[in-house]
Each structure stands twice: as structure tokens, then as C-alpha cells.
């Protein structure tokens, strides 16, 4: 009887042991799979997300463009990505790193951050019930917006340090996200505020810029070219030409010499 009980107990425990081993293996794979992914991932970029690179600071403040609000944030510090959902949405957020850096007894700097935007919802007022009147039918005039009123335009300006300042002009009543690329391989993105001009700078001798954006579900491209921007002459260089200064001085000295010669000649004739 005792042997039968032991055999039955062993048969009952065998499935439980196998299930426990499988659960442990799955948990181990999930745990260490997430840790490995942290060192490779970056915060989202494109679509509803706006990415800001090159932060290298313990904190970063970002303000949503007019007509938009922030609903989610992401930042990377060290090899860790930190996501945060903003409820309720906010127009300005200040990110503070809390990713431990054991090597420096502090926190890792924020290397880059992304912000997910959504258009601010407008409340529709509830109309007061009124008596329904049957209006007299009138012709409906449909106004088709002109293509020029929807297109972004570009301007450029050479700066004294050799860089170029680009201006994106948005004539629309809504903000327009855009992506830009220079002729020498530089790239980035931004948001053109409604009815205003948005500026940014590029370096490295960029002489052309292409901006891609979408308005009313239509993809558009704006381009701008500039001459090569050269920095101002450094101190100790060739400097300004001395000819404009020396020519008047030489003419003045020559005139004095000629006047003196005439006076001497006249003096000798009279004596």
C-alpha cells in the first residue's frame, strides 16, 4: 500500500514540476530580453512624435506649438528609455533624469527626448433649443482654397560664422510638421507655427535645403539654394585694403610738393 501511495504522489507532482520549469524559463527569457533591448532602442520619431537630439543634460523643458498639447514623453539616459503618459495633457513639460549612474554617483544625462503631440480639442457649445424656421433656399457658394495659400515657403540668410539660417514661412491657420534635408547630407525635423515664420540653422557649408511636409493629405516639397557662406576674415588675416587710405594721402603730398615748387620758381623770377 505504501509503495502505491508513493508512486501515485510522484505521478501527481511530475506535471507540476514540468509546468514550474516552463514558467521559469519563459520569465527568464522575457526579463533578459527587455534588458538587452534597452541598450539598442531610441525614442520614437515621426508621425505624432517630435524628436530632439543632442540634449546631454540632466533636465530638458519642451513647450508644445500653438494649437497642440503633449500627451506622452520619452527620454533616453544611458541605455534606458523612460516613457511617461501625461494625463491630463500639458502644454509644457520638464523632463528630469532619474536613471542611476553608479560610476559617477549620480544620474545619467538625457541624450535625446521625444514628445507625442495631439491637437487641442475645442468644446462644441450646446445650442439652445429654438423654434425651427424653414429658410428660403439660396445658392451655396463653394470656395476652393488656392494652392498658394497652403504652400510653405523658404528663405535663407548667410551668417557671419559661415552657417546658414533658414526660415520656413507658414501661411496656414494650423501648425504644419515638416522634415528638412540639406544638400550635404544634414537632416532634421520641426513644426512650422501657424501664420508665422520658423527659423533654424545649419552648418558645414550647406548651400541647399529641401523641406517635405503634408497639407490637407497632400505631400509637398519646398526648396531653397544659397551661395557658399564664408565666415568673416579672422584677426591677423589679410584685413581690409589700404589703397582707399593711401591714395588720398599720396595725392595730398604730391599737391603740396607741386605748390612749393611753383612758389620757389616765382620767387626767383621776382628777385
DOBA-767438 format. One line per 4 residues: their letters; for each residue x, y, z of N, C-alpha, C. Coordinates in Angstrom, 2 decimals. Atoms other than C-alpha are relative to their C-alpha. Example, Ala and Ser with C-alpha at 12.3 -4.5 7.8 and 13.67 -1.06 7.14 Angstrom:
% DOBA-767438
AS	0.89:-1.19:0.00:12.30:-4.50:7.80:0.90:1.20:0.00 ~ -0.82:-1.19:-0.06:13.67:-1.06:7.14:-0.77:1.09:0.73
% end
This chain:
% DOBA-767438
XXXX	0.82:-1.20:0.00:0.00:0.00:0.00:0.86:1.26:0.00 ~ -0.85:-1.20:-0.07:2.81:2.46:0.87:0.66:0.29:-1.33 ~ -0.66:-0.21:1.29:4.57:1.88:-2.45:-0.98:0.59:-1.00 ~ 0.99:-0.53:0.93:1.35:2.55:-4.34:-0.26:1.47:0.25
XXXX	0.21:-1.42:-0.32:0.83:5.84:-2.47:1.16:0.86:-0.49 ~ -1.17:-0.77:0.44:4.41:6.98:-3.20:-0.01:0.16:-1.50 ~ 0.03:-0.06:1.47:4.03:6.09:-6.87:-1.05:0.98:-0.48 ~ 1.07:-0.92:0.39:0.74:7.98:-7.10:0.39:1.44:0.25
XXXX	-0.43:-1.37:-0.30:2.23:11.06:-5.40:1.03:0.49:-1.02 ~ -1.00:-0.40:1.00:5.18:11.06:-7.79:-0.66:0.36:-1.33 ~ 0.69:-0.30:1.25:2.85:10.88:-10.77:-0.76:1.32:0.08 ~ 0.74:-1.26:-0.15:0.84:13.82:-9.36:0.91:1.21:-0.02
XXXX	-0.93:-1.13:-0.04:3.90:16.03:-8.77:0.71:0.26:-1.33 ~ -0.78:-0.15:1.24:5.53:15.43:-12.19:-0.55:1.11:-0.89 ~ 0.49:-1.12:0.83:3.18:17.75:-14.21:0.23:1.36:0.62 ~ -0.21:-1.29:-0.67:3.51:20.48:-11.57:1.44:0.45:-0.14
XXXX	-1.42:-0.37:0.13:7.32:20.35:-11.72:0.31:0.47:-1.41 ~ -0.25:-0.39:1.41:7.32:20.50:-15.54:-0.57:1.38:-0.28 ~ 0.62:-1.31:0.21:4.90:23.48:-15.53:0.82:1.10:0.65 ~ -0.82:-1.01:-0.70:7.07:25.33:-12.97:1.27:0.30:-0.77
XXXX	-1.23:-0.21:0.78:10.22:24.80:-15.08:-0.28:0.83:-1.26 ~ 0.35:-0.75:1.21:8.48:26.07:-18.24:-0.26:1.47:0.33 ~ 0.29:-1.37:-0.40:7.17:29.18:-16.42:1.26:0.76:0.36 ~ -1.25:-0.66:-0.36:10.63:29.95:-15.04:0.81:0.35:-1.24
XXXX	-0.76:-0.26:1.24:12.22:29.63:-18.49:-0.59:1.18:-0.76 ~ 0.65:-1.12:0.70:9.64:32.00:-20.05:0.27:1.32:0.69 ~ -0.25:-1.24:-0.76:10.06:34.58:-17.28:1.43:0.47:-0.19 ~ -1.41:-0.36:0.19:13.86:34.47:-17.65:0.23:0.62:-1.37
XXXX	-0.18:-0.52:1.36:13.65:35.00:-21.41:-0.59:1.39:-0.14 ~ 0.64:-1.32:0.09:11.22:37.93:-21.08:0.81:1.05:0.72 ~ -0.74:-0.96:-0.81:13.23:39.62:-18.33:1.29:0.42:-0.69 ~ -1.29:-0.34:0.58:16.63:39.43:-20.02:-0.14:0.50:-1.43
XXXX	0.25:-0.56:1.33:15.15:40.13:-23.48:-0.25:1.49:0.07 ~ 0.27:-1.43:-0.16:13.85:43.55:-22.25:1.26:0.76:0.33 ~ -1.24:-0.69:-0.38:17.19:44.47:-20.68:0.89:0.17:-1.20 ~ -0.86:-0.12:1.19:19.05:43.74:-23.92:-0.54:1.03:-0.96
XXXX	0.59:-0.95:0.95:16.60:45.83:-25.93:0.21:1.43:0.42 ~ -0.15:-1.37:-0.48:17.11:48.87:-23.71:1.25:0.67:-0.56 ~ -1.23:-0.59:0.49:20.65:49.35:-24.96:-0.03:0.32:-1.48 ~ 0.05:-0.19:1.44:19.55:49.42:-28.62:-1.09:0.98:-0.43
XXXX	1.16:-0.80:0.41:16.25:51.37:-28.66:0.28:1.49:0.06 ~ 0.03:-1.46:-0.09:15.74:55.08:-29.28:-1.45:0.43:0.12 ~ 1.36:-0.51:-0.12:12.71:57.23:-28.60:-0.63:0.15:-1.39 ~ 0.68:-0.07:1.30:10.07:57.39:-31.38:0.28:1.31:-0.72
XXXX	-0.23:-1.19:0.82:10.47:59.85:-34.25:-0.93:-0.08:-1.21 ~ 0.91:-0.04:1.14:7.93:60.90:-36.89:-1.43:-0.22:0.41 ~ 1.42:0.13:-0.31:4.16:60.86:-37.08:-0.42:1.04:1.03 ~ 0.41:-0.90:-1.06:2.75:62.34:-33.87:1.16:0.39:0.91
XXXX	-1.15:-0.23:-0.88:6.22:62.32:-32.26:0.96:1.02:-0.60 ~ -1.04:-0.95:0.36:8.75:65.17:-32.36:1.23:-0.34:0.82 ~ -1.21:0.43:-0.69:12.31:64.12:-31.51:1.01:1.13:0.08 ~ -1.04:-1.02:-0.22:15.01:66.40:-30.05:1.28:-0.74:0.36
XXXX	-1.28:0.66:-0.23:18.63:65.14:-30.27:1.00:0.95:0.64 ~ -1.13:-0.78:-0.51:21.86:66.29:-28.64:-0.29:0.81:1.25 ~ 0.35:-0.75:-1.22:20.44:67.32:-25.22:1.17:0.00:0.98 ~ -1.15:0.15:-0.91:23.24:65.99:-22.91:-0.15:0.87:1.25
XXXX	0.25:-0.77:-1.23:21.76:67.46:-19.73:-0.84:-0.84:0.96 ~ 0.78:0.70:-1.01:20.10:66.34:-16.50:-1.49:0.29:-0.12 ~ 1.41:-0.34:0.16:16.83:68.07:-17.46:-0.20:0.68:-1.35 ~ 0.32:-0.65:1.28:15.06:69.42:-20.55:-1.47:0.42:0.03
XXXX	1.37:-0.53:0.04:11.96:71.63:-20.94:-0.44:0.16:-1.44 ~ 0.55:-0.08:1.36:9.74:71.45:-24.02:-1.41:0.57:0.07 ~ 1.32:-0.60:0.09:6.70:73.54:-24.96:-0.63:-0.36:-1.34 ~ 0.70:0.38:1.23:4.15:72.31:-27.50:-0.33:1.24:-0.83
XXXX	0.37:-1.15:0.84:3.48:74.58:-30.51:-1.47:0.36:0.19 ~ 1.37:-0.49:-0.17:0.30:76.65:-30.57:-0.99:-0.93:-0.71 ~ 1.01:0.89:0.56:-2.78:74.50:-31.14:0.22:-1.47:0.32 ~ -0.31:1.38:-0.33:-1.15:71.33:-29.79:0.27:-0.13:1.50
XXXX	-0.30:0.29:-1.39:-0.69:69.68:-26.38:0.74:-1.33:0.07 ~ -0.83:1.19:-0.19:1.61:66.97:-25.00:-0.80:-1.08:0.70 ~ 0.72:1.11:-0.61:0.16:63.54:-24.23:0.94:-1.11:0.44 ~ -0.94:1.05:-0.40:3.29:61.38:-23.86:1.41:0.49:-0.25
XXXX	-1.40:-0.37:0.14:7.05:61.81:-23.40:0.87:-1.25:0.03 ~ -0.99:1.08:-0.04:10.12:59.63:-23.85:1.37:0.66:0.05 ~ -1.38:-0.46:0.04:13.75:60.23:-22.99:0.93:-1.19:0.21 ~ -0.99:1.05:-0.18:16.90:58.13:-23.10:1.15:0.55:0.82
XXXX	-1.13:-0.34:-0.86:19.55:58.27:-20.36:0.82:-1.26:0.17 ~ -0.80:1.22:-0.02:22.46:55.86:-20.53:-0.51:-0.94:-1.07 ~ 0.59:0.97:0.93:20.94:52.74:-22.12:-1.47:-0.23:0.31 ~ 1.37:0.20:-0.45:17.49:53.20:-20.59:-0.94:1.00:-0.66
XXXX	1.07:-0.84:0.51:14.34:54.54:-22.25:-1.06:0.17:1.08 ~ 1.01:-0.30:-1.03:11.82:56.24:-19.95:-1.20:0.65:-0.69 ~ 1.24:-0.53:0.56:8.23:56.74:-21.17:-0.90:0.51:1.12 ~ 0.94:-0.54:-0.98:5.59:58.81:-19.37:-1.23:0.52:-0.74
XXXX	1.27:-0.47:0.57:1.92:59.38:-20.20:-0.50:1.18:0.81 ~ 0.45:-1.22:-0.67:0.61:62.87:-19.40:-1.53:0.02:0.01 ~ 1.45:0.01:-0.15:-2.93:62.75:-18.07:-0.38:0.85:1.21 ~ 0.47:-0.53:1.28:-4.31:65.32:-18.36:1.15:0.51:-0.86
XXXX	-1.06:-0.54:0.87:-2.34:66.59:-21.39:0.48:1.37:0.49 ~ -0.62:-1.26:-0.41:0.01:69.54:-20.85:0.57:0.72:-1.21 ~ -0.61:-0.78:1.08:1.39:72.34:-22.99:1.52:0.12:0.18 ~ -1.44:-0.07:-0.30:4.83:72.42:-21.27:0.35:-1.11:0.97
XXXX	-0.45:1.07:-0.89:6.78:69.61:-19.65:1.49:0.16:0.24 ~ -1.42:-0.06:-0.36:10.13:69.50:-17.85:0.45:-1.41:0.38 ~ -0.50:1.35:-0.27:11.95:66.17:-18.03:1.19:0.05:0.96 ~ -1.09:0.12:-0.95:14.24:65.22:-15.12:0.48:-1.44:0.00
XXXX	-0.51:1.36:0.03:16.52:62.19:-15.42:0.04:-0.60:1.41 ~ -0.12:0.73:-1.26:16.29:59.60:-12.65:0.62:-1.38:-0.23 ~ -0.68:1.25:0.31:18.38:56.87:-14.29:1.36:0.01:0.70 ~ -1.21:0.03:-0.81:21.15:55.94:-11.83:1.24:-0.22:-0.85
XXXX	-1.32:0.17:0.61:24.78:56.25:-12.92:0.98:-0.37:1.11 ~ -0.85:0.41:-1.13:26.78:54.18:-10.40:1.44:0.46:-0.14 ~ -1.41:-0.38:0.19:30.10:55.20:-11.96:0.27:1.43:0.46 ~ -0.20:-1.40:-0.38:29.56:58.88:-11.10:-0.83:0.40:1.22
XXXX	0.81:-0.27:-1.20:27.33:58.56:-8.01:-1.07:1.05:-0.27 ~ 1.06:-0.95:0.36:24.54:60.42:-9.76:-0.93:-0.63:-1.02 ~ 0.91:0.47:1.02:22.24:60.14:-12.76:0.62:0.20:-1.38 ~ -0.43:-0.16:1.39:22.91:59.64:-16.47:-0.66:1.25:-0.60
XXXX	0.59:-1.13:0.72:22.39:62.70:-18.69:-1.04:-0.50:-1.00 ~ 0.97:0.29:1.06:19.43:62.79:-21.08:0.70:0.24:-1.34 ~ -0.67:-0.14:1.30:20.88:62.13:-24.56:-0.95:0.53:-1.06 ~ 1.01:-0.52:0.93:17.68:62.71:-26.55:-1.38:-0.23:0.60
XXXX	1.37:0.12:-0.51:13.92:63.01:-26.00:-0.99:0.15:-1.15 ~ 1.07:-0.12:0.99:10.68:62.68:-27.96:-1.30:0.37:0.72 ~ 1.24:-0.49:-0.59:7.27:64.24:-27.40:-1.14:-0.29:-0.97 ~ 1.15:0.32:0.85:3.92:62.97:-28.71:-1.04:1.10:0.15
XXXX	0.90:-1.14:0.02:1.55:65.77:-29.71:-1.39:-0.42:-0.49 ~ 1.34:0.13:0.56:-2.17:65.96:-30.33:-0.63:1.39:-0.06 ~ 0.66:-1.30:0.14:-4.34:68.84:-31.50:-0.91:0.24:1.20 ~ 0.84:-0.35:-1.14:-6.12:70.68:-28.70:-1.46:-0.10:-0.42
XXXX	1.42:0.18:0.32:-9.77:69.65:-28.67:-0.77:1.26:0.40 ~ 0.84:-1.17:-0.30:-12.26:72.51:-28.83:-1.40:-0.48:0.38 ~ 1.32:0.39:-0.45:-15.51:72.22:-26.94:-1.09:0.61:-0.90 ~ 1.13:-0.47:0.81:-18.66:72.47:-29.03:-1.14:0.41:0.91
XXXX	1.07:-0.44:-0.90:-21.26:74.60:-27.22:-1.32:-0.67:-0.36 ~ 1.31:0.61:0.21:-24.66:73.01:-26.75:-0.99:1.08:-0.40 ~ 0.91:-1.07:0.44:-27.15:75.05:-28.78:-1.29:0.01:0.83 ~ 1.27:-0.16:-0.71:-30.24:76.41:-27.03:-1.15:-0.32:-0.96
XXXX	1.11:0.35:0.90:-33.40:74.86:-28.49:-0.79:1.25:-0.41 ~ 0.76:-1.13:0.54:-35.15:77.38:-30.71:-1.02:-0.52:-1.00 ~ 1.04:0.38:0.96:-38.15:77.34:-32.98:0.62:-0.18:-1.38 ~ -0.56:0.31:1.32:-37.29:75.75:-36.32:-0.74:0.78:-1.07
XXXX	0.57:-0.77:1.10:-37.87:78.07:-39.26:0.50:-0.59:-1.31 ~ -0.38:0.52:1.31:-37.87:76.87:-42.82:0.59:1.12:-0.83 ~ -0.62:-1.10:0.75:-35.35:79.05:-44.64:-0.29:-0.10:-1.49 ~ 0.15:-0.03:1.45:-35.71:80.10:-48.24:1.28:-0.52:-0.64
XXXX	-1.22:0.57:0.62:-33.31:78.03:-50.37:0.80:1.08:-0.73 ~ -0.89:-0.93:0.68:-30.33:80.04:-51.50:1.15:-0.79:-0.61 ~ -1.12:0.72:0.61:-27.50:79.02:-53.80:1.19:-0.07:0.98 ~ -1.17:0.21:-0.84:-24.46:77.58:-51.97:1.25:0.30:-0.81
XXXX	-1.25:-0.35:0.66:-21.14:79.13:-52.90:1.12:-0.79:0.64 ~ -1.12:0.80:-0.50:-18.17:76.81:-52.55:1.30:0.71:-0.33 ~ -1.28:-0.68:0.18:-14.83:78.48:-52.03:1.11:-1.03:0.04 ~ -1.12:0.94:0.06:-11.89:76.41:-53.14:1.28:0.74:0.38
XXXX	-1.24:-0.70:-0.40:-8.69:77.38:-51.32:1.03:-0.06:-1.11 ~ -1.03:-0.04:1.02:-5.92:78.46:-53.68:1.22:-0.76:0.48 ~ -1.17:0.81:-0.36:-2.80:76.33:-53.80:1.06:0.85:0.68 ~ -1.05:-0.84:-0.59:-0.56:79.31:-52.97:-0.22:0.24:1.49
XXXX	0.27:-0.30:-1.41:-2.30:79.87:-49.61:0.35:-1.16:0.91 ~ -0.28:1.18:-0.81:-1.37:76.35:-48.46:1.47:-0.39:-0.01 ~ -1.38:0.43:0.15:2.28:76.10:-49.52:0.92:0.72:0.98 ~ -1.07:-0.60:-0.80:5.22:76.68:-47.19:1.04:0.60:-0.94
XXXX	-1.08:-0.61:0.78:7.95:78.98:-48.49:1.25:0.07:0.85 ~ -1.29:0.01:-0.68:11.66:79.13:-47.63:0.77:1.28:-0.31 ~ -0.98:-1.07:0.18:14.16:81.95:-47.13:1.29:-0.42:0.67 ~ -1.29:0.34:-0.60:17.86:81.76:-46.30:0.82:1.26:0.23
XXXX	-0.87:-1.13:-0.33:20.47:84.07:-44.79:1.35:-0.53:0.43 ~ -1.35:0.36:-0.40:24.26:83.67:-44.60:0.37:0.75:1.27 ~ -0.40:-0.61:-1.25:25.50:84.32:-41.07:1.51:0.26:-0.01 ~ -1.40:-0.36:-0.03:28.87:85.79:-40.15:0.93:-1.13:0.36
XXXX	-0.85:1.11:-0.40:30.15:82.50:-38.72:0.08:-1.10:-1.06 ~ -0.04:1.00:1.05:29.74:80.65:-42.04:-1.19:-0.92:-0.03 ~ 1.19:0.82:-0.03:26.47:78.99:-41.04:-1.12:0.67:-0.81 ~ 1.15:-0.52:0.73:23.09:79.44:-42.78:-1.23:-0.05:0.90
XXXX	1.28:-0.01:-0.72:19.84:80.48:-41.12:-1.13:-0.13:-1.02 ~ 1.12:0.27:0.90:16.76:79.04:-42.84:-1.30:0.42:0.67 ~ 1.30:-0.43:-0.51:13.24:80.44:-42.42:-1.11:-0.71:-0.76 ~ 1.15:0.69:0.58:10.10:78.35:-43.02:-1.24:0.85:0.27
XXXX	1.18:-0.86:-0.13:7.05:80.58:-43.66:-1.27:-0.84:-0.20 ~ 1.25:0.77:0.04:3.65:79.03:-42.90:-1.19:0.94:-0.06 ~ 1.15:-0.89:0.12:0.62:80.96:-44.26:-1.32:-0.64:0.46 ~ 1.21:0.70:-0.40:-1.85:78.37:-42.92:-0.42:0.37:1.42
XXXX	0.51:-0.26:-1.35:-4.02:78.68:-39.81:0.24:-1.17:0.94 ~ -0.34:1.15:-0.84:-2.69:75.36:-38.47:1.50:-0.21:-0.05 ~ -1.41:0.35:-0.01:0.76:74.16:-37.46:0.26:-1.15:-0.99 ~ -0.33:1.00:1.01:2.50:72.07:-40.12:1.34:-0.66:0.36
XXXX	-1.28:0.71:-0.21:5.12:69.42:-39.14:0.74:-0.16:-1.32 ~ -0.78:0.16:1.23:7.99:69.19:-41.63:1.32:-0.70:0.32 ~ -1.33:0.60:-0.07:11.23:67.33:-42.29:0.89:0.70:-1.02 ~ -0.90:-0.71:0.89:14.29:69.02:-43.81:1.27:-0.81:-0.25
XXXX	-1.24:0.68:0.38:17.42:67.81:-45.61:0.84:0.95:-0.83 ~ -0.91:-0.87:0.74:20.46:69.75:-46.82:0.69:-0.77:-1.12 ~ -0.66:0.64:1.13:22.40:69.09:-49.99:1.24:-0.77:0.39 ~ -1.19:0.73:-0.42:25.42:67.88:-47.98:-0.32:-1.09:1.03
XXXX	0.34:1.16:-0.83:23.50:65.20:-46.03:-0.56:0.31:1.36 ~ 0.61:-0.32:-1.29:22.24:67.09:-42.96:-1.52:-0.18:-0.04 ~ 1.45:0.21:-0.03:18.66:66.40:-41.82:-0.53:0.29:1.38 ~ 0.68:-0.25:-1.26:16.14:67.12:-39.08:-1.48:0.20:-0.24
XXXX	1.43:-0.25:0.15:12.52:68.00:-38.44:-0.42:1.11:0.93 ~ 0.52:-1.08:-0.83:10.37:70.67:-36.85:-1.48:0.21:-0.28 ~ 1.41:-0.34:0.21:6.93:72.26:-36.75:-0.08:1.49:-0.34 ~ 0.20:-1.39:0.41:6.03:75.45:-38.63:-1.28:0.51:0.67
XXXX	1.15:-0.55:-0.71:3.76:77.50:-36.37:-0.95:0.69:-0.97 ~ 0.97:-0.60:0.93:0.53:78.81:-37.96:0.20:1.49:-0.18 ~ -0.09:-1.42:0.36:0.71:82.18:-39.75:1.24:0.67:0.58 ~ -1.24:-0.58:-0.53:4.32:82.76:-38.71:1.20:-0.63:-0.69
XXXX	-1.25:0.50:0.58:7.95:82.10:-39.59:0.77:-0.77:1.06 ~ -0.78:0.86:-0.88:10.02:79.31:-38.02:1.42:-0.07:-0.54 ~ -1.38:-0.03:0.46:13.84:79.53:-38.18:0.83:-1.09:0.67 ~ -1.01:0.91:-0.56:16.72:77.09:-37.66:1.28:0.19:-0.78
XXXX	-1.31:-0.20:0.61:20.43:76.98:-38.50:0.61:-1.33:-0.41 ~ -0.79:1.15:0.41:22.69:74.55:-40.38:1.45:0.45:-0.15 ~ -1.42:-0.29:0.14:26.47:74.34:-40.56:0.60:-0.98:-1.00 ~ -0.68:0.93:0.88:29.06:72.53:-42.63:-0.03:0.37:-1.46
XXXX	-0.01:-0.44:1.39:28.75:74.60:-45.80:-1.20:-0.39:-0.82 ~ 1.21:0.36:0.74:25.19:73.67:-46.70:-0.42:1.15:-0.90 ~ 0.42:-1.03:0.96:24.08:75.54:-49.84:-1.39:-0.24:-0.56 ~ 1.36:0.26:0.48:20.67:73.96:-50.49:-0.78:-0.71:1.10
XXXX	0.88:0.59:-1.01:17.69:72.85:-48.40:-1.29:-0.44:-0.67 ~ 1.28:0.52:0.49:14.65:70.71:-49.15:-0.88:-0.31:1.21 ~ 0.94:0.19:-1.10:11.60:70.73:-46.84:-1.20:-0.80:-0.51 ~ 1.14:0.84:0.37:8.94:67.97:-47.05:-1.07:0.10:1.08
XXXX	1.10:-0.14:-0.95:5.51:68.32:-45.44:-1.29:-0.45:-0.65 ~ 1.30:0.42:0.50:1.86:67.35:-45.81:-1.07:0.99:0.44 ~ 1.10:-0.92:-0.29:-1.09:69.77:-46.03:-1.25:-0.54:-0.67 ~ 1.25:0.54:0.50:-4.67:68.52:-46.43:0.22:-1.30:-0.77
XXXX	-0.30:1.34:0.54:-3.34:64.99:-47.11:0.73:0.05:-1.34 ~ -0.78:-0.14:1.23:-1.20:66.30:-50.00:1.46:0.23:0.39 ~ -1.41:-0.14:-0.29:2.58:65.81:-49.81:0.60:1.09:-0.89 ~ -0.61:-1.12:0.72:4.52:68.94:-50.80:1.49:0.08:0.34
XXXX	-1.44:-0.20:-0.22:8.20:69.94:-51.08:0.35:1.44:-0.34 ~ -0.51:-1.35:0.26:9.84:73.37:-50.79:1.53:-0.07:-0.02 ~ -1.45:0.02:0.14:13.44:74.04:-51.87:0.54:1.42:-0.03 ~ -0.66:-1.32:-0.02:15.90:76.91:-51.42:1.49:-0.23:-0.19
XXXX	-1.44:0.07:0.21:19.50:77.49:-52.63:0.63:1.33:0.42 ~ -0.75:-1.21:-0.36:22.13:79.96:-51.35:1.42:-0.15:-0.55 ~ -1.42:0.05:0.36:25.65:80.91:-52.37:0.78:-0.52:1.19 ~ -0.82:0.54:-1.08:28.51:79.46:-50.34:0.22:1.09:1.04
XXXX	-0.18:-0.97:-1.09:28.56:81.22:-46.96:1.40:-0.13:0.55 ~ -1.36:0.02:-0.54:32.07:82.20:-45.85:0.06:0.83:1.28 ~ -0.11:-0.77:-1.24:32.97:83.31:-42.32:0.79:1.27:-0.21 ~ -0.76:-1.24:0.06:34.33:86.81:-41.69:1.49:-0.28:0.13
XXXX	-1.46:0.15:-0.07:38.12:87.27:-42.10:0.45:0.06:1.44 ~ -0.47:0.03:-1.39:39.83:86.31:-38.82:1.02:1.09:0.24 ~ -0.97:-1.02:-0.38:42.00:88.79:-36.89:1.39:-0.46:-0.39 ~ -1.33:0.38:0.42:45.57:88.85:-38.28:0.05:-0.47:-1.44
XXXX	0.05:0.45:1.39:44.41:87.86:-41.79:0.35:1.14:-0.94 ~ -0.34:-1.00:1.01:44.54:89.87:-44.95:-0.48:1.38:0.38 ~ 0.52:-1.28:-0.45:42.36:92.60:-43.44:-0.48:0.85:-1.16 ~ 0.49:-0.87:1.08:40.87:95.49:-45.41:1.13:0.58:-0.82
XXXX	-1.00:-0.56:0.89:42.73:97.00:-48.35:0.40:1.39:0.46 ~ -0.51:-1.31:-0.41:44.98:100.03:-47.59:-0.07:1.02:-1.12 ~ 0.00:-0.95:1.12:44.57:101.57:-51.05:-0.96:1.16:0.21 ~ 0.88:-1.16:-0.19:41.47:103.65:-50.14:0.55:1.02:0.97
XXXX	-0.58:-0.95:-0.98:43.53:105.20:-47.29:1.22:0.68:-0.58 ~ -1.28:-0.54:0.46:46.89:105.64:-49.07:-0.16:0.94:-1.19 ~ 0.13:-0.82:1.22:45.64:107.12:-52.37:-0.25:1.48:0.34 ~ 0.17:-1.44:-0.32:44.25:110.39:-50.83:1.25:0.62:0.62
XXXX	-1.20:-0.56:-0.64:47.41:110.77:-48.74:1.07:0.30:-1.04 ~ -1.02:-0.21:1.03:49.69:110.33:-51.78:-0.35:1.22:-0.85 ~ 0.42:-1.15:0.81:47.66:112.82:-53.83:0.22:1.30:0.77 ~ -0.18:-1.22:-0.78:47.77:115.33:-50.97:1.46:0.43:0.07
XXXX	-1.44:-0.32:-0.10:51.57:115.09:-50.59:0.51:0.51:-1.34 ~ -0.44:-0.46:1.33:52.07:115.43:-54.36:-0.45:1.44:-0.26 ~ 0.50:-1.36:0.21:49.89:118.54:-54.40:0.81:1.03:0.77 ~ -0.81:-0.94:-0.80:51.89:120.17:-51.59:1.37:0.22:-0.64
XXXX	-1.33:-0.16:0.64:55.16:119.43:-53.41:-0.07:0.89:-1.22 ~ 0.14:-0.82:1.20:53.91:120.98:-56.64:-0.21:1.48:0.36 ~ 0.24:-1.40:-0.41:52.65:124.10:-54.85:1.29:0.64:0.48 ~ -1.26:-0.56:-0.50:56.00:124.56:-53.09:0.94:0.32:-1.15
XXXX	-0.89:-0.26:1.15:57.90:124.27:-56.42:-0.40:1.25:-0.74 ~ 0.46:-1.19:0.70:55.77:126.94:-58.06:0.33:1.27:0.77 ~ -0.32:-1.19:-0.81:56.28:129.34:-55.17:1.49:0.36:-0.09 ~ -1.45:-0.27:0.08:60.09:128.94:-55.32:0.33:0.59:-1.35
XXXX	-0.29:-0.49:1.34:60.12:129.50:-59.09:-0.42:1.44:-0.15 ~ 0.50:-1.36:0.09:58.05:132.64:-58.77:0.87:0.95:0.81 ~ -0.87:-0.83:-0.83:60.29:133.95:-56.01:1.28:0.33:-0.74 ~ -1.27:-0.24:0.71:63.43:133.55:-58.18:-0.22:1.00:-1.13
XXX	0.24:-0.96:1.08:61.82:135.50:-61.06:-0.11:1.41:0.50 ~ 0.22:-1.34:-0.51:60.96:138.45:-58.87:1.25:0.58:0.67 ~ -1.23:-0.46:-0.67:64.47:138.71:-57.31:1.19:-0.18:-0.92
% end
